Amino acid sequence: MLLIWSVFWFEIRFGFDFNHFGIYPQKIFGLRGILFSPFIHGDIEHLWHNTLPLLILSAALFFFYPRNVWKVLFYGVILTGICTWLLGRPANHIGASGVIYMLFGFLFFKGIIARHYRLIALSFGVVFMYGSLLWYTFPIDPKISWEGHLSGLLVGILLAFVIKRGIIKPVKYPWESPDFNPEEDEFLKHFDEQGNFIERLPEEDTSEEEFKINYEYKPKDESSTNHDNNNILL
């Protein structure tokens, strides 16, 4: 994020225009935009609209998929750029929106595929916040690179299916194993055939523990008795 804003500041401060470094489809020189285009934005509004989603989605990627962060970012940026170069219209495609759509596709579909409750919750949170992004994968505005958005989304979905290592495994309970026998389960033993809870199992020893108190008589010591007889009470 700091690099993206620094590039934009440099353009404004020194009067440069880096738009020609974007992805220009079907042209050899346009391939350089695969690496440069995510850091180039047309104006402050374009930059701001990409800043917050990129910050939130990349932070989610770093927090929930720490072992796959750089793999997702590297392959995601490269493949999104290549697909945009193949599918795009003859114009300079600039901006980090393709990367945003890639992150959106990966985070949403990976959580569903992993079937882990935390990752599924992340998937629903992502689609709740940025589900409307799907509209911009269609050519509804000629000024918007829907080709880059669609490419990023497809690449994110692809990475969600391909990347399998370093993902949190879903919790597997004993009753989900194929060799599970409900008759030997300690918890299920406390339910009868009608589903009523049994506090004490029949084989448990229900007899109450008995306590005995033994009283022993200890005779008084003779020496102490003689000593008491010599005393004079006043």
C-alpha positions as a LaTeX table, in Angstrom:
\begin{tabular}{lrrr}
\hline
Residue & $x$ (\AA) & $y$ (\AA) & $z$ (\AA) \\
\hline
Met1 & 0.00 & 0.00 & 0.00 \\
Leu2 & 2.84 & 2.36 & 0.80 \\
Leu3 & 4.46 & 1.67 & $-2.56$ \\
Ile4 & 1.21 & 2.27 & $-4.46$ \\
Trp5 & 0.65 & 5.62 & $-2.78$ \\
Ser6 & 4.31 & 6.55 & $-3.23$ \\
Val7 & 4.08 & 5.94 & $-6.98$ \\
Phe8 & 0.98 & 8.13 & $-7.23$ \\
Trp9 & 2.64 & 10.88 & $-5.16$ \\
Phe10 & 5.70 & 10.73 & $-7.40$ \\
Glu11 & 3.54 & 11.19 & $-10.50$ \\
Ile12 & 1.74 & 14.20 & $-9.04$ \\
Arg13 & 4.81 & 15.77 & $-7.48$ \\
Phe14 & 7.09 & 15.57 & $-10.52$ \\
Gly15 & 4.53 & 15.58 & $-13.31$ \\
Phe16 & 5.00 & 12.04 & $-14.61$ \\
Asp17 & 2.41 & 9.84 & $-16.24$ \\
Phe18 & 2.98 & 6.12 & $-15.90$ \\
Asn19 & $-0.25$ & 5.01 & $-17.55$ \\
His20 & 1.62 & 3.72 & $-20.60$ \\
Phe21 & 3.27 & 1.13 & $-18.30$ \\
Gly22 & $-0.10$ & $-0.59$ & $-17.87$ \\
Ile23 & $-1.14$ & $-3.86$ & $-19.48$ \\
Tyr24 & $-1.75$ & $-3.36$ & $-23.20$ \\
Pro25 & $-3.37$ & $-6.58$ & $-24.48$ \\
Gln26 & $-1.97$ & $-8.55$ & $-27.40$ \\
Lys27 & 1.14 & $-6.36$ & $-27.63$ \\
Ile28 & 4.59 & $-7.53$ & $-26.60$ \\
Phe29 & 5.45 & $-4.24$ & $-24.89$ \\
Gly30 & 2.16 & $-4.53$ & $-22.99$ \\
Leu31 & 3.52 & $-7.51$ & $-21.06$ \\
Arg32 & 5.52 & $-5.17$ & $-18.83$ \\
Gly33 & 2.23 & $-4.05$ & $-17.34$ \\
Ile34 & 1.83 & $-7.44$ & $-15.67$ \\
Leu35 & 4.30 & $-6.25$ & $-13.02$ \\
Phe36 & 3.75 & $-2.49$ & $-13.18$ \\
Ser37 & 0.00 & $-2.05$ & $-13.59$ \\
Pro38 & $-1.05$ & $-2.86$ & $-9.97$ \\
Phe39 & 1.01 & 0.15 & $-8.81$ \\
Ile40 & $-0.41$ & 2.66 & $-11.31$ \\
His41 & $-3.70$ & 4.53 & $-10.89$ \\
Gly42 & $-5.41$ & 7.14 & $-13.00$ \\
Asp43 & $-6.53$ & 9.58 & $-10.30$ \\
Ile44 & $-7.04$ & 9.92 & $-6.55$ \\
Glu45 & $-10.57$ & 8.51 & $-6.74$ \\
His46 & $-9.34$ & 5.40 & $-8.53$ \\
Leu47 & $-6.57$ & 4.98 & $-5.97$ \\
Trp48 & $-8.88$ & 5.45 & $-2.99$ \\
His49 & $-11.47$ & 2.96 & $-4.25$ \\
Asn50 & $-8.74$ & 0.32 & $-4.47$ \\
Thr51 & $-6.97$ & 1.17 & $-1.22$ \\
Leu52 & $-9.49$ & 0.05 & 1.39 \\
Pro53 & $-10.52$ & $-3.28$ & $-0.22$ \\
Leu54 & $-6.90$ & $-4.13$ & $-0.94$ \\
Leu55 & $-5.93$ & $-3.35$ & 2.65 \\
Ile56 & $-8.74$ & $-5.41$ & 4.20 \\
Leu57 & $-8.46$ & $-8.41$ & 1.89 \\
Ser58 & $-4.68$ & $-8.58$ & 2.03 \\
Ala59 & $-4.80$ & $-8.34$ & 5.84 \\
Ala60 & $-7.26$ & $-11.25$ & 5.88 \\
Leu61 & $-4.91$ & $-13.20$ & 3.64 \\
Phe62 & $-1.94$ & $-12.58$ & 5.95 \\
Phe63 & $-3.94$ & $-13.50$ & 9.08 \\
Phe64 & $-5.80$ & $-16.62$ & 7.92 \\
Tyr65 & $-3.34$ & $-18.00$ & 5.35 \\
Pro66 & 0.12 & $-17.02$ & 6.64 \\
Arg67 & 1.86 & $-19.98$ & 4.98 \\
Asn68 & 0.47 & $-19.18$ & 1.54 \\
Val69 & 0.64 & $-15.37$ & 1.48 \\
Trp70 & 3.50 & $-14.88$ & $-0.95$ \\
Lys71 & 2.48 & $-17.81$ & $-3.10$ \\
Val72 & $-1.01$ & $-16.39$ & $-3.56$ \\
Leu73 & 0.25 & $-12.86$ & $-4.21$ \\
Phe74 & 2.99 & $-13.88$ & $-6.65$ \\
Tyr75 & 1.02 & $-16.33$ & $-8.75$ \\
Gly76 & $-2.13$ & $-14.25$ & $-8.39$ \\
Val77 & $-0.54$ & $-11.07$ & $-9.77$ \\
Ile78 & 1.26 & $-12.87$ & $-12.61$ \\
Leu79 & $-1.70$ & $-14.99$ & $-13.75$ \\
Thr80 & $-4.18$ & $-12.11$ & $-13.44$ \\
Gly81 & $-1.92$ & $-9.94$ & $-15.59$ \\
Ile82 & $-1.51$ & $-12.66$ & $-18.21$ \\
Cys83 & $-5.26$ & $-13.29$ & $-18.44$ \\
Thr84 & $-5.92$ & $-9.56$ & $-18.73$ \\
Trp85 & $-3.31$ & $-9.34$ & $-21.50$ \\
Leu86 & $-5.08$ & $-12.16$ & $-23.36$ \\
Leu87 & $-8.69$ & $-11.01$ & $-22.85$ \\
Gly88 & $-8.47$ & $-7.25$ & $-22.61$ \\
Arg89 & $-9.45$ & $-4.52$ & $-25.05$ \\
Pro90 & $-6.72$ & $-2.53$ & $-26.82$ \\
Ala91 & $-6.08$ & 0.02 & $-24.06$ \\
Asn92 & $-3.84$ & 0.53 & $-21.04$ \\
His93 & $-5.25$ & $-1.49$ & $-18.14$ \\
Ile94 & $-4.00$ & $-0.02$ & $-14.87$ \\
Gly95 & $-4.82$ & $-0.36$ & $-11.18$ \\
Ala96 & $-4.81$ & $-2.94$ & $-8.41$ \\
Ser97 & $-8.44$ & $-3.96$ & $-8.88$ \\
Gly98 & $-7.42$ & $-7.19$ & $-10.60$ \\
Val99 & $-5.47$ & $-8.16$ & $-7.49$ \\
Ile100 & $-8.47$ & $-7.24$ & $-5.33$ \\
Tyr101 & $-10.73$ & $-9.54$ & $-7.32$ \\
Met102 & $-8.11$ & $-12.27$ & $-7.12$ \\
Leu103 & $-8.02$ & $-11.97$ & $-3.32$ \\
Phe104 & $-11.81$ & $-11.89$ & $-3.17$ \\
Gly105 & $-12.11$ & $-15.08$ & $-5.23$ \\
Phe106 & $-9.43$ & $-16.89$ & $-3.26$ \\
Leu107 & $-10.68$ & $-15.96$ & 0.22 \\
Phe108 & $-14.30$ & $-16.76$ & $-0.54$ \\
Phe109 & $-13.89$ & $-20.08$ & $-2.32$ \\
Lys110 & $-10.99$ & $-21.34$ & $-0.21$ \\
Gly111 & $-13.05$ & $-21.01$ & 2.95 \\
Ile112 & $-15.89$ & $-23.02$ & 1.42 \\
Ile113 & $-13.53$ & $-25.69$ & 0.11 \\
Ala114 & $-11.59$ & $-25.98$ & 3.39 \\
Arg115 & $-14.82$ & $-26.49$ & 5.38 \\
His116 & $-13.25$ & $-25.01$ & 8.50 \\
Tyr117 & $-15.63$ & $-22.89$ & 10.54 \\
Arg118 & $-13.24$ & $-19.94$ & 10.83 \\
Leu119 & $-12.48$ & $-19.89$ & 7.12 \\
Ile120 & $-16.17$ & $-20.30$ & 6.25 \\
Ala121 & $-16.94$ & $-17.32$ & 8.49 \\
Leu122 & $-14.28$ & $-15.36$ & 6.63 \\
Ser123 & $-15.89$ & $-16.34$ & 3.31 \\
Phe124 & $-19.27$ & $-15.04$ & 4.40 \\
Gly125 & $-17.70$ & $-11.87$ & 5.77 \\
Val126 & $-15.91$ & $-11.24$ & 2.48 \\
Val127 & $-19.00$ & $-11.78$ & 0.36 \\
Phe128 & $-21.03$ & $-9.62$ & 2.75 \\
Met129 & $-18.64$ & $-6.68$ & 2.42 \\
Tyr130 & $-17.61$ & $-7.00$ & $-1.21$ \\
Gly131 & $-20.21$ & $-9.20$ & $-2.88$ \\
Ser132 & $-21.24$ & $-6.28$ & $-5.07$ \\
Leu133 & $-17.85$ & $-6.49$ & $-6.79$ \\
Leu134 & $-19.26$ & $-9.26$ & $-8.97$ \\
Trp135 & $-21.25$ & $-6.70$ & $-10.97$ \\
Tyr136 & $-18.03$ & $-5.18$ & $-12.28$ \\
Thr137 & $-16.90$ & $-8.43$ & $-13.88$ \\
Phe138 & $-19.39$ & $-7.56$ & $-16.65$ \\
Pro139 & $-18.98$ & $-4.78$ & $-19.24$ \\
Ile140 & $-21.27$ & $-2.25$ & $-17.56$ \\
Asp141 & $-18.88$ & 0.71 & $-17.79$ \\
Pro142 & $-16.49$ & 1.25 & $-20.73$ \\
Lys143 & $-14.04$ & 3.06 & $-18.43$ \\
Ile144 & $-13.68$ & 0.06 & $-16.13$ \\
Ser145 & $-11.46$ & $-2.89$ & $-17.01$ \\
Trp146 & $-14.01$ & $-5.65$ & $-16.49$ \\
Glu147 & $-11.53$ & $-7.96$ & $-18.21$ \\
Gly148 & $-9.04$ & $-7.40$ & $-15.39$ \\
His149 & $-11.75$ & $-7.94$ & $-12.78$ \\
Leu150 & $-12.93$ & $-11.16$ & $-14.38$ \\
Ser151 & $-9.36$ & $-12.38$ & $-14.80$ \\
Gly152 & $-8.59$ & $-11.74$ & $-11.12$ \\
Leu153 & $-11.75$ & $-13.51$ & $-9.98$ \\
Leu154 & $-11.06$ & $-16.59$ & $-12.12$ \\
Val155 & $-7.42$ & $-16.73$ & $-10.99$ \\
Gly156 & $-8.48$ & $-16.47$ & $-7.34$ \\
Ile157 & $-10.91$ & $-19.35$ & $-7.76$ \\
Leu158 & $-8.22$ & $-21.40$ & $-9.49$ \\
Leu159 & $-5.73$ & $-20.79$ & $-6.67$ \\
Ala160 & $-8.39$ & $-21.73$ & $-4.09$ \\
Phe161 & $-8.64$ & $-25.19$ & $-5.66$ \\
Val162 & $-4.93$ & $-25.65$ & $-6.40$ \\
Ile163 & $-3.35$ & $-24.51$ & $-3.11$ \\
Lys164 & $-3.92$ & $-27.17$ & $-0.48$ \\
Arg165 & $-0.88$ & $-27.10$ & 1.81 \\
Gly166 & $-0.73$ & $-24.92$ & 4.88 \\
Ile167 & $-4.53$ & $-24.76$ & 5.24 \\
Ile168 & $-6.26$ & $-25.29$ & 8.58 \\
Lys169 & $-7.85$ & $-28.72$ & 8.66 \\
Pro170 & $-11.49$ & $-29.05$ & 9.74 \\
Val171 & $-12.10$ & $-30.59$ & 13.14 \\
Lys172 & $-13.01$ & $-34.28$ & 12.79 \\
Tyr173 & $-15.11$ & $-35.66$ & 15.63 \\
Pro174 & $-15.02$ & $-39.34$ & 16.72 \\
Trp175 & $-18.50$ & $-40.06$ & 15.34 \\
Glu176 & $-17.34$ & $-39.00$ & 11.87 \\
Ser177 & $-14.82$ & $-41.84$ & 11.59 \\
Pro178 & $-15.95$ & $-44.92$ & 9.59 \\
Asp179 & $-15.17$ & $-47.34$ & 12.43 \\
Phe180 & $-17.25$ & $-45.46$ & 15.00 \\
Asn181 & $-19.42$ & $-47.73$ & 17.15 \\
Pro182 & $-22.22$ & $-45.83$ & 18.94 \\
Glu183 & $-22.68$ & $-48.63$ & 21.48 \\
Glu184 & $-19.17$ & $-48.06$ & 22.82 \\
Asp185 & $-19.42$ & $-44.28$ & 23.01 \\
Glu186 & $-19.36$ & $-43.11$ & 26.63 \\
Phe187 & $-21.72$ & $-40.22$ & 25.96 \\
Leu188 & $-24.35$ & $-42.16$ & 23.98 \\
Lys189 & $-24.49$ & $-44.80$ & 26.69 \\
His190 & $-26.35$ & $-42.28$ & 28.85 \\
Phe191 & $-29.40$ & $-42.36$ & 26.54 \\
Asp192 & $-32.00$ & $-45.11$ & 26.39 \\
Glu193 & $-33.86$ & $-46.30$ & 23.30 \\
Gln194 & $-36.42$ & $-43.49$ & 23.65 \\
Gly195 & $-33.71$ & $-40.84$ & 23.83 \\
Asn196 & $-34.11$ & $-40.20$ & 27.56 \\
Phe197 & $-31.02$ & $-39.23$ & 29.50 \\
Ile198 & $-29.80$ & $-41.76$ & 32.07 \\
Glu199 & $-27.83$ & $-40.19$ & 34.89 \\
Arg200 & $-26.43$ & $-43.48$ & 36.20 \\
Leu201 & $-25.69$ & $-46.43$ & 33.98 \\
Pro202 & $-27.00$ & $-49.86$ & 35.07 \\
Glu203 & $-23.52$ & $-51.33$ & 35.39 \\
Glu204 & $-22.40$ & $-48.52$ & 37.67 \\
Asp205 & $-22.24$ & $-49.28$ & 41.42 \\
Thr206 & $-25.11$ & $-47.29$ & 42.93 \\
Ser207 & $-24.66$ & $-48.51$ & 46.51 \\
Glu208 & $-23.98$ & $-45.73$ & 48.94 \\
Glu209 & $-20.74$ & $-45.82$ & 50.81 \\
Glu210 & $-21.20$ & $-46.70$ & 54.49 \\
Phe211 & $-19.32$ & $-44.95$ & 57.25 \\
Lys212 & $-18.63$ & $-46.61$ & 60.63 \\
Ile213 & $-17.64$ & $-44.79$ & 63.78 \\
Asn214 & $-15.85$ & $-46.87$ & 66.43 \\
Tyr215 & $-15.72$ & $-45.66$ & 70.03 \\
Glu216 & $-12.93$ & $-47.03$ & 72.26 \\
Tyr217 & $-12.92$ & $-46.66$ & 76.07 \\
Lys218 & $-9.60$ & $-45.65$ & 77.53 \\
Pro219 & $-9.37$ & $-46.07$ & 81.34 \\
Lys220 & $-8.11$ & $-43.19$ & 83.40 \\
Asp221 & $-4.47$ & $-43.29$ & 84.36 \\
Glu222 & $-3.95$ & $-44.28$ & 88.08 \\
Ser223 & $-1.07$ & $-41.88$ & 88.56 \\
Ser224 & $-3.22$ & $-38.98$ & 87.50 \\
Thr225 & $-5.94$ & $-40.19$ & 89.88 \\
Asn226 & $-3.58$ & $-40.24$ & 92.88 \\
His227 & $-2.30$ & $-36.87$ & 91.95 \\
Asp228 & $-5.80$ & $-35.48$ & 91.94 \\
Asn229 & $-6.56$ & $-36.88$ & 95.39 \\
Asn230 & $-3.68$ & $-34.92$ & 96.92 \\
Asn231 & $-5.14$ & $-31.66$ & 95.77 \\
Ile232 & $-7.13$ & $-29.44$ & 98.14 \\
Leu233 & $-9.88$ & $-27.44$ & 96.56 \\
Leu234 & $-10.53$ & $-23.99$ & 98.04 \\
\hline
\end{tabular}
